Amino acid sequence: MTIFYAILLGIIQGLTEFIPVSSTAHLTLAGKAMGVINYDKPDEWTAFIAVIQLGSLLAVIAYFWSDILHITTGFVKTNLAYATKKAVAPTDRTHALLGWMVIVGTLPAGVIGLLFRHQIEGVFTKDLRVIGAALIALALVLIVAEIVGTQQRDMQQLRLSDAIVVGLAQVFALIPGCSRSGSTITGGLFAGLTRETAARFSFLLSIPAIGASGLLELPKAWKVVDHSILLVAIIAATLASYATIAFLIKFLQRHSTYSFAAYRIFLGVMILVLLMMGKISAS
C-alpha cells in the first residue's frame, strides 16, 4: 500500500464513519479497487480498518471534549458521593447518568463482538453480497424510523431505555454494510429522539466502541502494516472525521436522513447488480 492510498483510505474512513452510509462498505470497495486487500489473510484488512478508525475516535474526542470532560467528572463525583453518602450537584448527577447510558449502550455490541470475533474478522466482512444487502436493508429500516419516530426528545431528556434501544441497535453494526452510525441513529429515531440528539448520542457511543476495536487490533496491524502507512491513514481519518461530525450535526438540525437512505439503496443495488453481471467478485 502506498502513502497515497493510505491518505485516500483515511479520508474515506473519515467521511463515512459518522454519516450513516457504512464506512466498511466504502473501505472494502475502495480496497478492492486499489488491490490492497490480502484475501489469504482477511484478518489483516479487518485489523487495518479497525486501527484507522482510531482517527475517527480522536476526532470525536476533540469535537466533544467539553461534553466528555463533564460526563467523566460528573460520573466520578456522583458515584463517589453515593459511596460516601454525600450530596451531589444536579448537573453532576445528569452527567453521571449520561455516562451510565454510554456504558449500557456499549455492552450489547461489545459482548456480541467478542463472542463472534473470529467470524467478524474473517471473509464475512469483505463479502459484497452481505454488504450490498445490508446497505439496502438498513436504509429501509431507517426510512421507517423517520416515519414512525416522534423525534421530540433532546439530550436533556435521554432515558436509560433509550440507551438500551440504541445499544441493541448497535449490535447490527457488526454486520458489514449496516453502519455503526446508521444503526445507532436509526435506534435513536425509533426511541423518539430528535435527529441531532440521536446523532450526538451515536457519537458518544462510538468512543468505547471504536476505541476497543481499534486498540484490540492495533498489535496485529502494527506487525503487518508499515507504520508510516498506518499513521498517515489515521491522520487523514482524523481530519476528515472532524469535518464530517460538524457537517452532520448541522445537517440533521434541518434535514431528514432520507438522502442517506436513498444513497444506501442506490449503492446497495449497484453492488448487487454488478455482482449478478459478473463485473465484480463477491469476495
C-alpha positions, 0 to 999 in steps of 0.5 A, a space after each residue: 500500500 502506498 502513502 497515497 492510498 493510505 491518505 485516500 483510505 483515511 479520508 474515506 474512513 473519515 467521511 463515512 464513519 459518522 454519516 450513516 452510509 457504512 464506512 466498511 462498505 466504502 473501505 472494502 470497495 475502495 480496497 478492492 479497487 486499489 488491490 490492497 486487500 490480502 484475501 489469504 489473510 482477511 484478518 489483516 484488512 479487518 485489523 487495518 480498518 479497525 486501527 484507522 478508525 482510531 482517527 475517527 475516535 480522536 476526532 470525536 474526542 476533540 469535537 466533544 471534549 467539553 461534553 466528555 470532560 463533564 460526563 467523566 467528572 460528573 460520573 466520578 463525583 456522583 458515584 463517589 458521593 453515593 459511596 460516601 453518602 454525600 450530596 451531589 450537584 444536579 448537573 453532576 448527577 445528569 452527567 453521571 447518568 449520561 455516562 451510565 447510558 454510554 456504558 449500557 449502550 456499549 455492552 450489547 455490541 461489545 459482548 456480541 463482538 467478542 463472542 463472534 470475533 473470529 467470524 467478524 474478522 474473517 471473509 464475512 466482512 469483505 463479502 459484497 453480497 452481505 454488504 450490498 444487502 445490508 446497505 439496502 436493508 438498513 436504509 429501509 429500516 431507517 426510512 421507517 424510523 423517520 416515519 414512525 419516530 416522534 423525534 421530540 426528545 433532546 439530550 436533556 431528556 435521554 432515558 436509560 431505555 433509550 440507551 438500551 434501544 440504541 445499544 441493541 441497535 448497535 449490535 447490527 453494526 457488526 454486520 458489514 454494510 449496516 453502519 455503526 452510525 446508521 444503526 445507532 441513529 436509526 435506534 435513536 429515531 425509533 426511541 423518539 429522539 430528535 435527529 441531532 440528539 440521536 446523532 450526538 448520542 451515536 457519537 458518544 457511543 462510538 468512543 468505547 466502541 471504536 476505541 476497543 476495536 481499534 486498540 484490540 487490533 492495533 498489535 496485529 496491524 502494527 506487525 503487518 502494516 508499515 507504520 508510516 502507512 498506518 499513521 498517515 491513514 489515521 491522520 487523514 481519518 482524523 481530519 476528515 472525521 472532524 469535518 464530517 461530525 460538524 457537517 452532520 450535526 448541522 445537517 440533521 438540525 434541518 434535514 431528514 436522513 432520507 438522502 442517506 437512505 436513498 444513497 444506501 439503496 442506490 449503492 446497495 443495488 449497484 453492488 448487487 447488480 454488478 455482482 449478478 453481471 459478473 463485473 465484480 467478485 463477491 469476495 
